[in-house]
Amino acid sequence: MNEEFKTKEIVSELVPHKGKMFLLNRVQSYSLETISITTEIDITREDLFYEEDLGGVPAWVAFEYMAQSISALSGIYGRSRGEKPKVGFIMSVNSFKANVPVFKVGETVVVTVRQTIRMDMAVTFDGTAKVGETLAVSATLNTVEVEDPKMALGLN
């Protein structure tokens, strides 16, 4: 495990999400060469997306785990260059496939995302979420990075 991002508090410095909306627990590993990251999420009853009747978190939430993992990777890249991370938006989630319906309390979800295409501000990532050796979810996330989110949204 990568020692520099092993606590939730340190990882939270990499992404804009705060409070209950911040979902990552640890960065297991990352590579700025292959533009990839592996993160871990511990499933608890305190999770924002926890559903009592399911006894866990619905598997569809994995796309948000993947998105926050991408954000953490951007934060690590920004730190390596002495810059703030860019803000990103999910434009679409494609090829989403869930092999399990729910992440159960007590499980650790291991998410890996890898950049596959970059065209200017548009960036595509392939992602997986595993529980143990089981491939729980796979998806492709199409994102866009912006320097100024207010400008990108036409709010200035």
DSSP file with accessible surface (Angstrom, degrees, kcal/mol):
  #  RESIDUE AA STRUCTURE BP1 BP2  ACC     N-H-->O    O-->H-N    N-H-->O    O-->H-N    TCO  KAPPA ALPHA  PHI   PSI    X-CA   Y-CA   Z-CA
    1    1 A M              0   0  109      0, 0.0     2,-0.5     0, 0.0    28,-0.2   0.000 360.0 360.0 360.0 142.1    0.0    0.0    0.0
    2    2 A N    >   -     0   0   36     26,-2.2     3,-0.8    25,-0.4    25,-0.2  -0.548 360.0-154.5 -69.0 117.2    1.2    3.5   -0.8
    3    3 A E  G >  S+     0   0  121     -2,-0.5     3,-0.9     1,-0.2    -1,-0.2   0.794  83.8  64.6 -68.6 -27.5    2.2    4.9    2.6
    4    4 A E  G 3  S+     0   0   99      1,-0.3    -1,-0.2     2,-0.1     3,-0.1   0.748 112.0  32.7 -74.7 -18.1    1.7    8.6    1.8
    5    5 A F  G <  S+     0   0    3     -3,-0.8    22,-2.5    22,-0.3    -1,-0.3  -0.254  79.3 120.7-128.1  46.1   -2.1    8.3    1.3
    6    6 A K    <   +     0   0  104     -3,-0.9     2,-0.3    20,-0.2    -1,-0.1   0.558  60.7  67.0 -91.9  -7.1   -3.1    5.5    3.7
    7    7 A T  S  > S-     0   0   47     -3,-0.1     4,-2.5    -4,-0.1     5,-0.2  -0.875  78.3-127.6-116.6 151.6   -5.6    7.5    5.8
    8    8 A K  H  > S+     0   0   70     -2,-0.3     4,-2.3     1,-0.2     5,-0.1   0.880 109.7  56.3 -58.6 -38.6   -9.0    8.9    5.0
    9    9 A E  H  > S+     0   0  133      2,-0.2     4,-0.6     1,-0.2    -1,-0.2   0.913 109.9  43.4 -63.4 -43.3   -7.9   12.4    6.3
   10   10 A I  H >4 S+     0   0   57      1,-0.2     3,-1.2     2,-0.2     4,-0.3   0.930 113.6  50.9 -69.6 -42.4   -4.9   12.6    4.0
   11   11 A V  H >< S+     0   0    0     -4,-2.5     3,-2.3     1,-0.3     4,-0.5   0.883 100.4  65.2 -63.3 -33.1   -6.8   11.3    1.0
   12   12 A S  H >< S+     0   0   32     -4,-2.3     3,-0.6     1,-0.3    -1,-0.3   0.761  90.5  65.5 -63.4 -20.9   -9.5   13.9    1.6
   13   13 A E  T << S+     0   0  120     -3,-1.2    -1,-0.3    -4,-0.6    -2,-0.2   0.653  96.4  58.3 -73.1 -13.2   -7.0   16.6    0.8
   14   14 A L  T <  S+     0   0    2     -3,-2.3    -1,-0.2    -4,-0.3    -2,-0.2   0.660 104.4  49.7 -90.1 -19.6   -6.8   15.3   -2.8
   15   15 A V  S <  S-     0   0    5     -3,-0.6    72,-0.1    -4,-0.5    53,-0.0  -0.871  73.4-130.3-124.6 155.7  -10.5   15.7   -3.7
   16   16 A P  S    S+     0   0   86      0, 0.0     2,-0.1     0, 0.0     6,-0.1   0.690  76.3 105.6 -77.5 -16.2  -13.1   18.5   -3.4
   17   17 A H        -     0   0   50      4,-0.1     2,-0.3    51,-0.1    -2,-0.2  -0.406  51.0-176.2 -67.6 138.4  -15.7   16.2   -1.8
   18   18 A K    >   +     0   0  122     -2,-0.1     3,-1.4     4,-0.0     4,-0.2  -0.863  39.9   1.4-132.2 165.7  -16.2   16.8    1.9
   19   19 A G  G >  S-     0   0   68     -2,-0.3     3,-1.5     1,-0.3    -2,-0.0  -0.247 127.1 -12.4  60.2-142.7  -18.2   15.4    4.8
   20   20 A K  G 3  S+     0   0  132      1,-0.3    28,-0.5    27,-0.1    -1,-0.3   0.726 131.1  67.4 -65.1 -21.5  -20.4   12.4    4.0
   21   21 A M  G <  S+     0   0   66     -3,-1.4     2,-0.6    27,-0.1    -1,-0.3   0.726  79.6  88.9 -74.4 -16.7  -20.0   12.9    0.3
   22   22 A F    <   +     0   0   13     -3,-1.5    26,-0.1    -4,-0.2   -10,-0.1  -0.713  53.9 170.3 -81.4 118.8  -16.3   12.0    0.6
   23   23 A L        +     0   0    6     -2,-0.6    19,-0.2    41,-0.1     2,-0.2   0.610  34.9  99.3-110.6 -17.5  -16.3    8.2    0.1
   24   24 A L        -     0   0    0      1,-0.1    17,-0.2    17,-0.1     3,-0.1  -0.502  39.1-176.8 -79.1 144.9  -12.7    7.0   -0.3
   25   25 A N        -     0   0   26     15,-2.8     2,-0.3     1,-0.4   -14,-0.3   0.795  64.4  -3.2-102.9 -41.9  -10.7    5.5    2.6
   26   26 A R  E     -A   40   0A  48     14,-1.6    14,-2.6   -15,-0.1     2,-0.6  -0.992  53.8-126.5-149.8 155.4   -7.3    4.9    1.2
   27   27 A V  E     -A   39   0A   0    -22,-2.5   -25,-0.4    -2,-0.3   -22,-0.3  -0.943  23.0-174.1-100.6 118.0   -5.1    5.0   -1.9
   28   28 A Q  E     -     0   0A  62     10,-2.3   -26,-2.2    -2,-0.6     2,-0.3   0.911  63.8 -28.0 -77.7 -45.5   -3.6    1.6   -2.4
   29   29 A S  E     -A   38   0A  53      9,-1.7     9,-3.0   -28,-0.2    -1,-0.3  -0.979  56.9-171.5-163.3 162.6   -1.4    2.5   -5.3
   30   30 A Y  E     -A   37   0A  63     -2,-0.3     2,-0.4     7,-0.2     7,-0.2  -0.979   8.8-156.2-156.0 160.8   -1.0    4.9   -8.2
   31   31 A S  E  >> -A   36   0A  27      5,-2.6     5,-2.1    -2,-0.3     4,-0.6  -0.952   9.9-169.2-143.1 122.6    1.1    5.5  -11.3
   32   32 A L  T  45S+     0   0   52     -2,-0.4    -1,-0.1     3,-0.2     5,-0.0   0.654  93.3  59.3 -80.8 -14.5    1.6    8.8  -13.0
   33   33 A E  T  45S+     0   0  168      1,-0.2    -1,-0.2     3,-0.1    -2,-0.0   0.923 118.3  26.6 -76.4 -48.2    3.3    6.9  -15.8
   34   34 A T  T  45S-     0   0   78      2,-0.1    81,-0.3    80,-0.0    -2,-0.2   0.468 106.0-127.6 -91.7  -2.5    0.3    4.7  -16.6
   35   35 A I  T  <5 +     0   0   59     -4,-0.6    80,-2.8     1,-0.2     2,-0.3   0.974  63.9 128.4  52.2  64.2   -2.2    7.3  -15.3
   36   36 A S  E   < -AB  31 114A  23     -5,-2.1    -5,-2.6    78,-0.2     2,-0.3  -0.957  37.8-169.4-144.5 159.7   -3.9    4.9  -13.0
   37   37 A I  E     -AB  30 113A   1     76,-2.1    76,-2.2    -2,-0.3     2,-0.4  -0.990  11.2-153.9-150.8 147.5   -4.9    4.6   -9.4
   38   38 A T  E     +AB  29 112A  17     -9,-3.0   -10,-2.3    -2,-0.3    -9,-1.7  -0.999  23.1 177.4-124.2 125.8   -6.3    1.9   -7.0
   39   39 A T  E     -AB  27 111A   0     72,-2.8    72,-2.4    -2,-0.4     2,-0.4  -0.786  19.0-135.3-122.6 167.5   -8.3    3.1   -4.0
   40   40 A E  E     -AB  26 110A  21    -14,-2.6   -15,-2.8    -2,-0.3   -14,-1.6  -0.977  10.7-169.0-128.9 141.4  -10.2    1.3   -1.2
   41   41 A I  E     - B   0 109A   1     68,-2.3    68,-3.1    -2,-0.4     2,-0.6  -0.995  13.7-147.9-128.7 122.3  -13.6    2.0    0.3
   42   42 A D  E     - B   0 108A  47     -2,-0.4     2,-0.5    66,-0.2    66,-0.2  -0.815  19.8-133.0 -90.1 123.6  -14.8    0.3    3.5
   43   43 A I        +     0   0    3     64,-2.9    63,-2.6    -2,-0.6     2,-0.3  -0.665  38.6 160.1 -82.8 121.7  -18.5   -0.3    3.5
   44   44 A T    >   -     0   0   54     -2,-0.5     3,-1.3    61,-0.2     6,-0.1  -0.884  54.7-108.5-133.7 167.3  -20.2    0.8    6.8
   45   45 A R  T 3  S+     0   0  142     -2,-0.3     5,-0.1     1,-0.2     7,-0.1   0.692 116.2  64.0 -68.3 -18.4  -23.6    1.7    8.0
   46   46 A E  T 3  S+     0   0  132      3,-0.1    -1,-0.2     2,-0.0    -3,-0.0   0.559  74.6 121.1 -83.7  -7.0  -22.5    5.4    8.2
   47   47 A D  S X  S-     0   0   19     -3,-1.3     3,-1.8     1,-0.1   -26,-0.1  -0.283  71.9-126.2 -58.9 137.8  -22.0    5.5    4.4
   48   48 A L  T 3  S+     0   0   78    -28,-0.5    -1,-0.1     1,-0.3   -27,-0.1   0.845 110.6  43.1 -52.6 -35.6  -24.1    8.2    2.7
   49   49 A F  T 3  S+     0   0   48      2,-0.1    -1,-0.3     9,-0.0     7,-0.1   0.341  82.2 132.8 -99.0   7.6  -25.5    5.6    0.3
   50   50 A Y    <   -     0   0   36     -3,-1.8     2,-0.5     7,-0.2     7,-0.2  -0.354  39.2-161.0 -62.0 134.4  -26.1    2.8    2.8
   51   51 A E  B >>> -F   56   0B  72      5,-3.0     5,-1.5     1,-0.1     4,-1.4  -0.977  11.1-153.1-122.2 117.1  -29.6    1.2    2.5
   52   52 A E  T 345S+     0   0  134     -2,-0.5     3,-0.5     1,-0.3    -1,-0.1   0.886  95.1  55.2 -54.7 -45.0  -30.8   -0.7    5.5
   53   53 A D  T 345S+     0   0  138      1,-0.3    -1,-0.3     2,-0.1    -2,-0.0   0.764 113.7  42.0 -66.2 -22.1  -33.1   -3.0    3.5
   54   54 A L  T <45S-     0   0   60     -3,-1.0    -1,-0.3     2,-0.3    -2,-0.2   0.633 102.5-131.8 -92.1 -20.0  -30.1   -4.0    1.4
   55   55 A G  T  <5S+     0   0   26     -4,-1.4    50,-1.8    -3,-0.5     2,-0.3   0.772  79.6  18.3  71.3  25.0  -27.7   -4.3    4.3
   56   56 A G  E   <S-FG  51 104B   0     -5,-1.5    -5,-3.0    48,-0.2    -2,-0.3  -0.951 102.2 -45.7 176.5-154.9  -25.2   -2.3    2.3
   57   57 A V  E     - G   0 103B   0     46,-2.7    46,-3.4    -2,-0.3    -7,-0.2  -0.902  57.0-109.2-110.8 129.4  -24.5    0.1   -0.5
   58   58 A P  E >   - G   0 102B   7      0, 0.0     3,-1.8     0, 0.0    44,-0.3  -0.269  25.7-123.2 -57.6 143.6  -26.1   -0.5   -4.0
   59   59 A A  G >  S+     0   0    3     42,-2.3     3,-2.2     1,-0.3     4,-0.2   0.779 104.9  73.8 -62.4 -25.7  -23.5   -1.5   -6.6
   60   60 A W  G >  S+     0   0  124     41,-0.3     3,-1.5     1,-0.3     4,-0.4   0.776  80.9  73.4 -61.6 -21.0  -24.4    1.4   -8.9
   61   61 A V  G X> S+     0   0    0     -3,-1.8     4,-1.8     1,-0.3     3,-1.3   0.725  73.3  86.5 -65.5 -15.5  -22.6    3.7   -6.4
   62   62 A A  H <> S+     0   0    0     -3,-2.2     4,-2.6     1,-0.3    -1,-0.3   0.825  78.4  62.6 -56.3 -30.5  -19.4    2.2   -7.8
   63   63 A F  H <> S+     0   0   62     -3,-1.5     4,-2.3    -4,-0.2    -1,-0.3   0.885 104.0  47.9 -66.2 -31.3  -19.4    4.8  -10.5
   64   64 A E  H <> S+     0   0   27     -3,-1.3     4,-2.7    -4,-0.4     5,-0.2   0.894 109.3  52.9 -73.4 -36.6  -19.1    7.5   -7.8
   65   65 A Y  H  X S+     0   0    0     -4,-1.8     4,-1.9     2,-0.2    -2,-0.2   0.920 111.5  47.2 -59.0 -43.2  -16.3    5.6   -6.2
   66   66 A M  H  X S+     0   0    0     -4,-2.6     4,-2.4     2,-0.2    -2,-0.2   0.925 110.8  51.2 -64.7 -43.3  -14.6    5.6   -9.6
   67   67 A A  H  X S+     0   0   15     -4,-2.3     4,-2.2     1,-0.2    -2,-0.2   0.916 111.2  47.1 -61.7 -43.4  -15.2    9.3  -10.1
   68   68 A Q  H  X S+     0   0    0     -4,-2.7     4,-2.4     2,-0.2    -1,-0.2   0.859 109.4  54.8 -68.9 -30.5  -13.7   10.1   -6.7
   69   69 A S  H  X S+     0   0    0     -4,-1.9     4,-2.4    -5,-0.2    -2,-0.2   0.919 107.5  49.7 -65.8 -40.8  -10.7    7.9   -7.5
   70   70 A I  H  X S+     0   0   20     -4,-2.4     4,-2.5     2,-0.2    -2,-0.2   0.926 110.3  51.2 -61.0 -42.5  -10.2    9.9  -10.7
   71   71 A S  H  X S+     0   0   24     -4,-2.2     4,-2.4     1,-0.2    -2,-0.2   0.910 108.6  50.6 -62.5 -41.1  -10.3   13.0   -8.6
   72   72 A A  H  X S+     0   0    0     -4,-2.4     4,-2.5     2,-0.2    -1,-0.2   0.910 108.9  51.8 -63.7 -40.7   -7.7   11.7   -6.2
   73   73 A L  H  X S+     0   0    8     -4,-2.4     4,-2.6     1,-0.2    -2,-0.2   0.926 109.5  49.7 -61.9 -41.7   -5.5   10.8   -9.1
   74   74 A S  H  X S+     0   0   18     -4,-2.5     4,-2.9     1,-0.2    -1,-0.2   0.904 109.9  51.9 -62.1 -40.0   -5.9   14.4  -10.4
   75   75 A G  H  X S+     0   0    1     -4,-2.4     4,-2.4     2,-0.2    -2,-0.2   0.910 110.1  47.6 -63.8 -41.3   -5.0   15.6   -6.9
   76   76 A I  H  X S+     0   0    6     -4,-2.5     4,-2.1     2,-0.2    -2,-0.2   0.932 112.9  49.1 -65.0 -43.4   -1.8   13.5   -6.8
   77   77 A Y  H  X S+     0   0  103     -4,-2.6     4,-1.0     1,-0.2    -2,-0.2   0.938 110.9  50.2 -62.1 -45.4   -0.8   14.7  -10.3
   78   78 A G  H ><>S+     0   0    2     -4,-2.9     5,-3.4     1,-0.2     3,-0.8   0.923 109.6  50.6 -58.8 -45.2   -1.5   18.3   -9.2
   79   79 A R  H ><5S+     0   0  118     -4,-2.4     3,-1.3     1,-0.2    -1,-0.2   0.884 104.6  57.6 -59.5 -39.4    0.7   17.9   -6.1
   80   80 A S  H 3<5S+     0   0   73     -4,-2.1    -1,-0.2     1,-0.3    -2,-0.2   0.764 114.2  38.9 -65.3 -21.8    3.5   16.4   -8.2
   81   81 A R  T <<5S-     0   0  138     -4,-1.0    -1,-0.3    -3,-0.8    -2,-0.2   0.289 115.8-111.2-107.9   5.2    3.5   19.6  -10.2
   82   82 A G  T < 5S+     0   0   73     -3,-1.3     2,-0.3    -4,-0.3    -3,-0.2   0.770  80.4 120.3  69.8  26.0    2.9   22.0   -7.4
   83   83 A E      < -     0   0   87     -5,-3.4    -1,-0.3    -6,-0.2    -2,-0.2  -0.796  69.7-105.3-118.4 162.2   -0.5   22.8   -8.7
   84   84 A K        -     0   0  187     -2,-0.3    -9,-0.0    -3,-0.1     2,-0.0  -0.582  49.1 -99.3 -78.2 148.6   -4.1   22.5   -7.5
   85   85 A P        -     0   0   54      0, 0.0     2,-0.1     0, 0.0   -10,-0.1  -0.351  38.7-112.7 -67.5 150.3   -6.0   19.7   -9.0
   86   86 A K        -     0   0   75    -12,-0.1     2,-0.4     1,-0.1    61,-0.2  -0.464  29.2-111.0 -77.4 155.3   -8.4   20.5  -11.8
   87   87 A V  E     -C  146   0A  52     59,-1.4    59,-2.8    -2,-0.1     2,-0.3  -0.698  37.8-164.7 -85.6 138.6  -12.1   20.2  -11.3
   88   88 A G  E     -C  145   0A  46     -2,-0.4     2,-0.4    57,-0.2    57,-0.2  -0.898  10.9-157.8-126.0 155.3  -13.7   17.4  -13.3
   89   89 A F  E     -C  144   0A  65     55,-2.1    55,-1.9    -2,-0.3     2,-0.5  -0.988  23.2-122.1-128.8 142.0  -17.2   16.5  -14.3
   90   90 A I  E     -C  143   0A  60     -2,-0.4    53,-0.3    53,-0.2     3,-0.1  -0.728  26.2-179.6 -80.2 123.3  -18.6   13.1  -15.4
   91   91 A M  E     -     0   0A 127     51,-3.4     2,-0.3    -2,-0.5    52,-0.2   0.795  65.2 -15.8 -91.9 -35.8  -20.1   13.5  -18.8
   92   92 A S  E     -C  142   0A  42     50,-1.6    50,-2.7     2,-0.0     2,-0.5  -0.980  49.3-138.9-163.3 157.4  -21.3    9.9  -19.2
   93   93 A V  E     -C  141   0A  49     -2,-0.3     2,-0.3    48,-0.2    48,-0.2  -0.994  32.2-177.2-120.3 120.1  -20.9    6.4  -17.8
   94   94 A N  E     +C  140   0A  72     46,-3.3    46,-2.9    -2,-0.5     3,-0.1  -0.804  55.9  16.8-118.2 159.9  -20.8    3.7  -20.4
   95   95 A S  E    S+     0   0A  96     -2,-0.3     2,-0.4    44,-0.2    -1,-0.2   0.805  75.3 178.4  53.2  34.8  -20.6   -0.1  -20.4
   96   96 A F  E     +     0   0A  76     -3,-0.2     2,-0.4    43,-0.1    43,-0.2  -0.541   2.0 175.9 -70.9 125.1  -21.7   -0.2  -16.8
   97   97 A K  E     -C  138   0A 125     41,-2.7    41,-2.1    -2,-0.4     2,-0.5  -0.976  13.9-165.6-136.1 120.9  -21.9   -3.8  -15.7
   98   98 A A  E     -C  137   0A  48     -2,-0.4    39,-0.3    39,-0.2    38,-0.1  -0.933  10.3-178.7-107.2 124.3  -22.7   -4.9  -12.1
   99   99 A N  S    S+     0   0   78     37,-3.8    38,-0.2    -2,-0.5    -1,-0.1   0.471  77.4  41.4 -96.3  -7.3  -22.0   -8.5  -11.2
  100  100 A V  S    S-     0   0   37     36,-0.9     3,-0.1     1,-0.1   -41,-0.1  -0.970  72.2-142.7-133.4 151.0  -23.3   -8.0   -7.6
  101  101 A P  S    S+     0   0  111      0, 0.0   -42,-2.3     0, 0.0   -41,-0.3   0.776  79.4  16.0 -84.5 -24.1  -26.3   -6.0   -6.5
  102  102 A V  E     -G   58   0B  16    -44,-0.3     2,-0.6   -43,-0.1   -47,-0.0  -0.993  61.9-128.7-151.9 147.5  -24.9   -4.6   -3.3
  103  103 A F  E     -G   57   0B   0    -46,-3.4   -46,-2.7    -2,-0.3     2,-0.1  -0.920  42.0-137.5 -95.0 119.6  -21.6   -4.0   -1.4
  104  104 A K  E >   -G   56   0B  96     -2,-0.6     3,-2.3   -48,-0.2   -61,-0.3  -0.454  23.6 -89.7 -83.6 150.7  -22.3   -5.5    2.1
  105  105 A V  T 3  S+     0   0   48    -50,-1.8   -61,-0.2     1,-0.3    -1,-0.1  -0.288 115.3  29.3 -54.6 134.0  -21.3   -3.9    5.4
  106  106 A G  T 3  S+     0   0   68    -63,-2.6    -1,-0.3     1,-0.4     2,-0.2   0.188  94.6 116.4  96.7 -15.6  -17.8   -5.0    6.4
  107  107 A E    <   -     0   0   64     -3,-2.3   -64,-2.9   -64,-0.1     2,-0.5  -0.514  57.9-140.0 -82.2 154.6  -16.6   -5.5    2.8
  108  108 A T  E     -B   42   0A  51    -66,-0.2    24,-0.5    -2,-0.2     2,-0.5  -0.980  12.1-149.6-113.1 123.8  -13.8   -3.4    1.3
  109  109 A V  E     -BD  41 131A   0    -68,-3.1   -68,-2.3    -2,-0.5     2,-0.6  -0.827   6.5-155.2 -93.8 127.1  -14.3   -2.3   -2.3
  110  110 A V  E     -BD  40 130A  34     20,-3.0    20,-2.7    -2,-0.5     2,-0.4  -0.927  12.4-166.2-107.5 115.5  -11.1   -2.0   -4.3
  111  111 A V  E     -BD  39 129A   0    -72,-2.4   -72,-2.8    -2,-0.6     2,-0.4  -0.876   7.9-174.4-107.5 132.7  -11.5    0.4   -7.2
  112  112 A T  E     +BD  38 128A  49     16,-2.2    16,-2.4    -2,-0.4     2,-0.4  -0.995   3.6 179.9-125.0 129.8   -9.0    0.8  -10.1
  113  113 A V  E     -BD  37 127A   1    -76,-2.2   -76,-2.1    -2,-0.4     2,-0.4  -0.979   3.1-173.1-127.3 145.0   -9.3    3.4  -12.8
  114  114 A R  E     -BD  36 126A 122     12,-2.2    12,-2.4    -2,-0.4   -78,-0.2  -0.996  27.5-119.2-139.5 129.8   -6.9    3.9  -15.7
  115  115 A Q  E     + D   0 125A  31    -80,-2.8    10,-0.3    -2,-0.4     3,-0.1  -0.501  34.2 169.3 -66.4 132.5   -6.9    6.7  -18.3
  116  116 A T  E     +     0   0A  50      8,-3.0     2,-0.3     1,-0.4     9,-0.2   0.686  62.7  21.0-115.1 -31.2   -7.5    5.3  -21.8
  117  117 A I  E     - D   0 124A  89      7,-1.4     7,-2.9     2,-0.0     2,-0.4  -0.999  54.9-177.2-142.5 137.8   -8.1    8.4  -23.9
  118  118 A R  E     + D   0 123A 105     -2,-0.3     2,-0.4     5,-0.2     5,-0.2  -0.981   7.0 169.7-134.9 124.1   -7.2   12.1  -23.5
  119  119 A M  E >   - D   0 122A 129      3,-3.0     3,-2.4    -2,-0.4     2,-0.2  -0.899  68.4 -65.3-132.4  99.4   -8.3   14.8  -26.1
  120  120 A D  T 3  S-     0   0  151     -2,-0.4    -1,-0.1     1,-0.3    25,-0.0  -0.382 121.2 -10.5  57.1-116.6   -7.6   18.2  -24.6
  121  121 A M  T 3  S+     0   0  102     -2,-0.2    24,-2.3    -3,-0.1     2,-0.5   0.590 118.0  93.1 -88.4 -12.6  -10.0   18.5  -21.7
  122  122 A A  E <   +DE 119 144A  48     -3,-2.4    -3,-3.0    22,-0.2     2,-0.4  -0.722  54.6 178.2 -86.6 126.3  -12.0   15.3  -22.5
  123  123 A V  E     -DE 118 143A   1     20,-2.4    20,-3.2    -2,-0.5     2,-0.4  -0.996  15.1-156.8-134.5 133.4  -10.7   12.3  -20.7
  124  124 A T  E     -DE 117 142A  22     -7,-2.9    -8,-3.0    -2,-0.4    -7,-1.4  -0.910  11.0-172.3-112.1 138.5  -11.9    8.7  -20.7
  125  125 A F  E     -DE 115 141A   8     16,-2.5    16,-2.8    -2,-0.4     2,-0.4  -0.980  17.3-144.0-128.6 139.6  -11.2    6.2  -17.9
  126  126 A D  E     -DE 114 140A  63    -12,-2.4   -12,-2.2    -2,-0.4     2,-0.3  -0.868  30.0-171.6 -95.4 137.5  -11.8    2.4  -17.6
  127  127 A G  E     -DE 113 139A   4     12,-3.1    12,-2.2    -2,-0.4     2,-0.3  -0.955  16.9-173.8-134.7 151.4  -12.8    1.4  -14.1
  128  128 A T  E     -DE 112 138A  44    -16,-2.4   -16,-2.2    -2,-0.3     2,-0.4  -0.971   9.6-157.4-135.9 153.7  -13.4   -1.7  -12.0
  129  129 A A  E     -DE 111 137A   0      8,-2.6     7,-2.1    -2,-0.3     8,-2.0  -0.997  18.3-174.9-129.8 124.8  -14.6   -2.3   -8.5
  130  130 A K  E     -DE 110 135A  88    -20,-2.7   -20,-3.0    -2,-0.4     2,-0.5  -0.905  21.3-158.8-119.7 150.6  -13.7   -5.6   -6.9
  131  131 A V  E >  S-DE 109 134A  27      3,-2.2     3,-2.1    -2,-0.3     2,-0.2  -0.983  77.8 -43.3-123.2 111.8  -14.6   -7.2   -3.6
  132  132 A G  T 3  S-     0   0   60    -24,-0.5   -22,-0.1    -2,-0.5    -2,-0.0  -0.466 124.4 -27.0  63.1-128.8  -11.9   -9.8   -2.8
  133  133 A E  T 3  S+     0   0  177     -2,-0.2     2,-0.5    -3,-0.1    -1,-0.3   0.445 115.5 107.5 -93.6  -1.6  -11.2  -11.6   -6.1
  134  134 A T  E <   - E   0 131A  81     -3,-2.1    -3,-2.2     1,-0.0     2,-0.9  -0.679  68.9-136.3 -85.1 124.9  -14.7  -10.9   -7.4
  135  135 A L  E     + E   0 130A  66     -2,-0.5    -5,-0.2    -5,-0.2     3,-0.1  -0.692  30.9 173.9 -75.0 106.9  -15.1   -8.3  -10.2
  136  136 A A  E     +     0   0A   0     -7,-2.1   -37,-3.8    -2,-0.9   -36,-0.9   0.883  58.4   4.3 -84.9 -44.6  -18.2   -6.5   -8.8
  137  137 A V  E     -CE  98 129A   0     -8,-2.0    -8,-2.6   -39,-0.3     2,-0.3  -0.999  54.5-174.4-145.2 143.8  -18.5   -3.6  -11.3
  138  138 A S  E     +CE  97 128A  33    -41,-2.1   -41,-2.7    -2,-0.3     2,-0.3  -0.980  19.1 151.8-135.3 149.1  -16.9   -2.4  -14.5
  139  139 A A  E     - E   0 127A   5    -12,-2.2   -12,-3.1    -2,-0.3     2,-0.5  -0.982  38.5-124.8-164.6 162.6  -17.6    0.8  -16.4
  140  140 A T  E     -CE  94 126A  29    -46,-2.9   -46,-3.3    -2,-0.3     2,-0.5  -0.985  25.5-158.3-116.5 127.3  -16.1    3.5  -18.7
  141  141 A L  E     -CE  93 125A   0    -16,-2.8   -16,-2.5    -2,-0.5     2,-0.6  -0.936   4.1-157.9-110.2 125.4  -16.3    7.1  -17.4
  142  142 A N  E     +CE  92 124A  37    -50,-2.7   -51,-3.4    -2,-0.5   -50,-1.6  -0.912  26.0 172.7 -99.5 124.0  -16.1   10.0  -19.9
  143  143 A T  E     -CE  90 123A  14    -20,-3.2   -20,-2.4    -2,-0.6     2,-0.4  -0.788  26.5-144.8-127.5 168.6  -15.1   13.1  -18.1
  144  144 A V  E     -CE  89 122A  31    -55,-1.9   -55,-2.1    -2,-0.3     2,-0.4  -0.998  12.2-148.5-136.2 134.9  -14.1   16.7  -18.8
  145  145 A E  E     -C   88   0A  33    -24,-2.3     2,-0.3    -2,-0.4   -57,-0.2  -0.863  17.7-173.3-100.2 139.9  -11.5   18.7  -16.8
  146  146 A V  E     -C   87   0A  10    -59,-2.8   -59,-1.4    -2,-0.4    -2,-0.0  -0.962  28.8-146.5-133.4 150.6  -11.8   22.4  -16.4
  147  147 A E  S    S+     0   0  151     -2,-0.3    -1,-0.1     1,-0.3   -60,-0.0   0.880  98.2  23.8 -76.5 -42.5   -9.7   25.2  -15.0
  148  148 A D     >  -     0   0   67      1,-0.1     4,-2.4   -61,-0.1    -1,-0.3  -0.912  65.1-165.9-130.8 103.7  -12.6   27.2  -13.8
  149  149 A P  H  > S+     0   0   39      0, 0.0     4,-1.9     0, 0.0     6,-0.2   0.860  90.7  54.9 -61.4 -33.1  -15.9   25.4  -13.1
  150  150 A K  H  4>S+     0   0  127      2,-0.2     5,-3.4     1,-0.2     6,-0.6   0.923 110.4  45.8 -65.6 -40.4  -17.9   28.6  -12.9
  151  151 A M  H >45S+     0   0  123      3,-0.2     3,-1.3    -3,-0.2    -1,-0.2   0.922 111.1  52.4 -66.9 -42.8  -16.7   29.6  -16.3
  152  152 A A  H 3<5S+     0   0   57     -4,-2.4    -1,-0.2     1,-0.3    -2,-0.2   0.842 112.6  45.4 -62.8 -32.9  -17.4   26.1  -17.7
  153  153 A L  T 3<5S-     0   0  106     -4,-1.9    -1,-0.3    -5,-0.2    -2,-0.2   0.405 116.2-114.8 -91.4   2.1  -20.9   26.2  -16.4
  154  154 A G  T < 5S+     0   0   61     -3,-1.3    -3,-0.2    -4,-0.3    -2,-0.1   0.802  77.0 129.3  71.8  29.3  -21.5   29.8  -17.7
  155  155 A L      <       0   0  121     -5,-3.4    -4,-0.2    -6,-0.2    -5,-0.1   0.460 360.0 360.0 -95.4  -2.7  -21.8   31.2  -14.2
  156  156 A N              0   0  122     -6,-0.6     0, 0.0    -5,-0.1     0, 0.0  -0.624 360.0 360.0 -93.9 360.0  -19.4   34.1  -14.5
